[in-house]
Amino acid sequence: MAQFAADLLAASRRETRPLIRLALPICGAQLAQAGMSVVDVMMTGRLSATDLAAVSVGSSLWLPLMLFMTGTLMGLTPIVAQLLGGGRTAGIRPRVHQALWVALMLGVLAAGLLWFTVMPIFHLMAVPDEVAQGASAYLAALAFGMPGVALFQALRAFSDGVNHTRPSLWISLLGLGVNIPSNFVLIYGGAGLTDLLGSWLPEWIQSLPALGAFGCGIATALSMWVMGLAMAAYTHRSHAYGDITLWHSPSPPRWRMIGNLLYVGVPIGVAIFVEVTLFTLIALFIASLGEVTVAAHQVALNYTSILFMLPLSLSMALTVRVGNTLGQARYQLTRLVAWNGIAIGVLVALFNSLVLWLTARPVIALYTNDIEVQQLALSLVVLAMMFQISDSLQVNLAGALRGYKDTRVIMFITLVAYWVVGLGGGHWLGSHGLFGLIEPLGVHGYWIGLIAGLSAAALLLGERLRRMATEVANGNAGLTCR
């Protein structure tokens, strides 16, 4: 028994290092991309409340679309990882080409939706006319960047799948580096540049108009295309991909390969979309509870979302590691890799809880000076500490299952756990209480619903992974790299 425990510990150590090496650049890339959204909100907020509202409302529409695209294209990662692990690198290039066709289709479709459907949505949401016009202009400009960001995400999924995650970090930082000065010039115009740099600037620069939310959309679209084209150039010129000559002999659409990619990827996109809309709907439900409640909810959610990047990045790395070992037909090792990653996810969750405990009060004070908002946000952070483990478990269990290319079950579990248990239960507790025994809990009820939903997802996904890993290890699942 002692020898078995020692062997297990040694194997865990061997697997932890490559997992962390993959996860850290992914985490940096996620933070850089999230930083672009933060910069948009902060810089438009300094111009006017109307422009801030326009960008905020517009973001609630384009971000879910982008995340659906990203999730769908993430289906390429386990496919590439399994092919690489099995030494079938010749099959990677045509599958990446099909992913690029899918990215083009999704990017154009997303742009069309942003161009032609937003005004009816704004009228349905009773958005004030001035805000609706600004948000419409913001989205019309940003829509041009959707094919660019789809190109980036497809190539990132390929690069991650071959264990090369650093390019997405550096190129995401490049996108952020382009976004900040572009935002400044286009949002504030020549007057803003003159205030910052002085009146020595040429007259034509000083006369540049301040485009507000519309300029913010242009800057974001520009950043998206810079990231997409930079990733294309890197994958073309870099020798890090070995004998995978990605840009040699482009493949026309092959519908069977596209179908296989969508079979794996669309459920991922739907699952991510469901998760995003959960938080969007909660924000809409609590809007009637008053400004203090809404502000506290947003502060607590924004703060905890930043920490969530750690388990999320670990989950994406775990998809790659599981796919690699599965492609090598080392099924017992695959099971070890999966559960070792889950164990690391628990440690990450405990670390996040400790960070929340130690830093919540000073960090929340950076968001707002309102004492009432601070106190309510602190009470929500306490609840956030309670769901760190279940949140980390569910996202990493999902990442491991994606490595097995088992994505449809994740989608169904997510639908039930998030919308039925999380949103339905939270809304009932927030609005009605608990069968007359407990008074309506307001925003705390919705957060308790989040705990219940995430915990339900973790339990169901854990049982699914246990069954899947056992079946594959026993040779009964019949998984192949399609």
N, C-alpha and C positions, 0 to 999 in steps of 0.2 A: 504493500500500500504506500509506504514512504517513497519507494522508487517511482511508482506511478505518479504520485503527487509532484515529485521533483521533475519528471519528464514533462508533465503537463505545464508546470511553471516555466520550464525552459522553452517549450514551444510557444507559450504565450508571449514571452519576451521577444522571441524571434519575429513573431507576427505583429507585435505592437509597433516596432520601429518603422517598418515600411508603411503601416497605416497612418502613423503620425506624420511621416514625411509627405504623404499624399494630402493629408487633411489641412495642414497649416497654410500652404499656398491657396487652397480653395477658400479657406476662411478669410484670408486677406482679400481675395478677389470679391467675395460676397460683401465684405465691408466697404470696399471701394465702390461697388455698384450701388449699394444702399446709400453711400455718401453723396452720389449724384442727386438722388431724390431729396436728401436733406438740404443740399446746397440750393436746389431749385426753390424750396419752400423758404429758406432763410433769406435769399437774395430778393425774391419778389416781395416778401413781407416787409422789407425795408423801403420798398417803393410806395406801396399803398395796400390798404386792406382789401380793396377790390381785386387787385392782381393776385394777392395771396389766396383769396377765396377761389379765384379762377383756376389757379394752378392746383390747389388742393382738390377741388371738384374734378378737374380734368384727370388728375393722377388716380382718382378712385375708379376711372374707366380704363385707362391704358395699362396700368400696372397689372390688373388681373389678366388682360389679354396677353401681355408679354410673358407673364408667369405660366400661362397655359402653353404658349409656344415653347418656352424653355423646358417645361416638363415633358412635352411631347418629343422634343429633340433629345432629351436625356435618355430616351429609349435606345439611342445609338450606343451609349456608354457600355452597358453590359454586353451588347452584341460584340463590340470591338474587343472588350476585355476577354470574353470567352474565346474569340478567334485568336487573339494574341497568346493567351495561355495555352491553347492547343497547337500553337505553331503554324496556324493557317493564315499567315499574314497576307497572302495573295487575295484573300476574300475581303480584306478590310477596305481597300480602295473603292471597289464598286459600291459597297454599302454606304460609304461616306458620300459618294456622289449622289446616291438616292436621297440621303439625308439633306443634301444641299438643294435638291429639287423640292423636297418637302418644305424646307426653310423658305425658299422663294415663294411657294404657294401660300404658306402661312403668313409671311411678311406682307404680301400684297393683299391678302384677305383682311388682315388686321388693319392695314392702312385704309382699305375701303370702308370698313366698319366705322373707323374714326372719322372719316370724311362725311359719311352719308347718314349716320344714325344718331349722332350725339344730340342734335337739337330736339328731336322728339323725346329723347330720354330726359333732357333737361326740363322740358315742359311738363313731363310726367312727374318729375321730382319737385316741381314748383320752384326751380332755381330762379332767383331774381334776374331780370333781363340783362342788366349790366354785367353780372357775374357770368351768365350763360354766354354772352357774346365774347367775353374774354376767354372763357374756357374753350369755346368752340375754335377761336383763333389759335390758342395754344395747342390744341389737339390737331388742328389742320396742319400746322407746321411740323409737329412732332411725328405725325403719321409718315412723313417721308423717311424717317429713320427706322421704321419697323422692319423693312427687309434687311437693313444693315445689322440690326441687333440679332435678327434671326440667323444671318450668316455667321455672326460671332458665336452664337450659342451652339450651332451645329458643329463648327470647327472645335469649339471648346469641348463638346461631348466626345469628339474623336480623340483630342489630345489627352483628356482625362482618362479615356479608356485604354490608352497605351502607357499609362503611368507617368505622364508628363504634364503635371498640373501647374508648373510655374508660369508658363506663358500667359495663362488666364489672369494670373495675379498682376504681372507687369503691364499687360495690355489694359486691364481694368483701371490700373493707376494712371495709365496714359489717357484713357477716356475721361477720368476725373480731372486730370491736368488740363485737358482741352475744355472741359465743361465750365470750369470756374472762370477763366478769363473771357470766354465767349459769352457766358451769362452776363458778366459785368458790362461788356461793351454793348450787347444787344438789349439788355433790360434797361440800363440807365442812360445809354446813349452818350453823346458828346459832353453833356453837362456833367454826368457822373465821372467821366474821364478827366475833365477839367478840374473838378473838385479834388480828385485824387492826385493828379500829376502836375497841375498848374496850368496857367493860361498861355504857356509857351507853345502848346500844341498847335498845329496848323488849323486854319479856320475851318477847313472842310471836315476835320475830325471833330472839332467843337460843335459843328452843326448837325452831327449825326442824331437822328431822332431816338427818343427813349421808347422802345417797343413793348416794354412791360412783359405781360404773360406771353404774347406772341413771340417776342424775342427769346424768351426762355424756351419755348418750343423749338425754335430754330437751333439754339445752342445745344439742346438735348439731342435733336436729330443729327447734328453735326458730330457730336460725340459718339453716337451709335455707329455711324458710318466709319469714323476713324477706328473704332474698335474692330469692326468687321473686316475692314481692309487690312488693318495691321495684323490681324490673326491670319488672314489669307496669305499675306506676304511672309509671315513667319513660317507657316506650315509649308510654304513653297521653297524657302531658302534654307531652313534649318536642317542639319544633319542628325538631329536628335531622334528622328523617326526611322532611322535605319533604312531598310530596303523598301519602305512604304513610300513610293513616289506618288504622292496624293494627286498632283496636278498633271500627271501624264495620262494621255488617252482618256479624256472625259467620257463618261458613260451616259447614254440617253436614259430616259425614264424606263425603269424595269418594274412593272407593276407588282410582281410577286415580292420583290425585295422591299418595295415601298409598303406593301401590305403587311409584311412581317415587322417592319419598323413601326408602323402605326399600331399594330397589334400589341407591341410592347410599350410604345410611347404614349399613346392617347390616354390610357388609364392613369399614367403618371401625371399627365397634364390635367386631367379631370380631378384627380386627388388634390393636387396643389390648388386648383381653382376653387374646390370646395373649401379647403382650409382658409384661403384668402377671403372668400365671401362670408365665411363664418364670422370673422372679425369685422367685416364691413357691415353685416346685418346687425351685429351687436351694437356697433356705433350708432346705427340708425334707431334701434330700439331705445337706447338710453338718451337719445337727443332730447326727449321730452322731460327728462329728470332735472334739467337745469344746467346752467353754464359751469358751475363748480364741479358737478358730477362728470360732465363731458370732459372738462379740462383734466381732472384727476385721472380719468380712464385713459385718456390719450398719453399723459405723461408716464403712467405706470406701464402701459403697453409698449410705448416707444423704448423705454429703458430696458425692459425685459426682452424685447425683440432683438436688441443689439447682442445681448448675451446668448440668445438662441442661435446665433451664427456658429458658435462652437459645435454644439451637437449636430446642427445641420451639415456642416462641413465634414464632420466625422462620418455622417451617414452617406454622403456622396463618395467619400474615399472608400467606405466599406463596400459599396456597390462594385467598385473596381476590383478590390482584393478578392471578394467572393467570386466575381466573374472570372478573374485570372485563374484561380485554383480550380474552379469548376471546369474551365476549358482544358486544364491539364488532366482531367479525369481523376483528380485526387480528392475523392468525395469525402473521406473521413477528415482530411485536412480542411476542406471547405467548411464542414460543420464547426471545426475548431475556430477557423478564421471568423465565422459569423458570430459565434457566441463570445469569443474574445473581444470582438468589436462592441458587442452589447455591454459587456462588463466595463470596458473603457468608457462607454457612454454614461453609465451610472456614476463613475468617478467624476466625469465632466459635470454631470448634474449636481453632484455634491459640491464641487468647486463653485459652480454658478450660484448655488444657494448661499454659500459662505460669502461670496462677493456681494450678493444682495443684502445680506445681513449687515455687512460691515460698511457698505457705501450708500445704502438707500437714502438716508437722510441728507447727506451733503449733495448727492447727485440730484435729487429731486429739488433741492433748493436752487440749483443752477437753472432748472426749467422755469420756476415761478417763485415770486415773492409772496404770493397769497397764502397765508397760514392755513386757511380752510382747505384750499386745494392740496397743500402739502400733506395735511393730516389724512385726508381721504386717500390720496395717492399712496401714502405709507401703508395704510390698512390693506390696499389692494396688492401691494408688493409682498406683504405677508402671505396672502393667498398664492401669489406667484411662486414664492419659495416652496409651497406645498406641491405644486404641479411640476417642478423642475425634473424630478425623476421620471414621472409618467410621460412628460413631454419628450425628454431625451430618449426614453425607451421606445416610444412609438415611432419617432423619426428614424432611429437607427435600426429597429426591426424592419421598417419599411425599406431602408437602404439595403439591408442584407437580402430581403426578398427580391428586390430589383436585380441584385446580382444573379439570382436564380432565374431572372426574367419572369417572375411570378408577380404580375402587376395588376391583373384584373381583380383579384381578391382584395388587394390593397384599396382599390377604388371603392368597392362595395363596403368594406369595413369603414373606410373614411366617411362615406355618405351616412351610414347609420350612426357611427360614433360622434361625428361632428354635428350633423344637422338634427338628428333625432334626440340623442342623449345630451350633447353639449348645448346646442341652440334651443331645442325644445324644453329641456329640463331647466336651463338657465332662465329662459323667458318665463316659465311657470313660477320658479322660485322668486324671480325679480318682481313679477307683477301680481302673483296670487299667494305667495308663501307656500306652506306645506300643509294642505288639507285642514286649515283652520288652527293647526297646532303652532305654527310659526307665522308671524306677520310677513307681508311682502318685504323682501330683502333688498330691493332696488338693485344698484349696480353690483353689490356683493353677490346677489343671487346669480347674475350672469357669470361672474368669475367662478363661483362654485360649480356652475354648469360646465365651464371650461375644464375644471379639474375632473369632473365626472366623465366628460367626453374624451379627454386625453387618456384617462385611466382605462376606459372601455376599449379604446383603440389599442393601447399597449397590451391588454390582456388578450384580445382577439388576434392581434398580429403575432404575439408571442406563441400562441398555440399553433397558428399557421406555420410559423418558421420551424417550430419543433417537428411538426409533421413533415414538412417539406424536406428539412435537413435529414431526417431519419429515412424517408423514402429514397432520397438520392443516395445516401450513404449505403443503403441496402440494395441499390441498383434497381429500384422498382419504379422510379419516376420517368425514366426514358427521356431525360432532357438532352437536347442536341442543340448545337449552334446553328441556327437556321440562317 
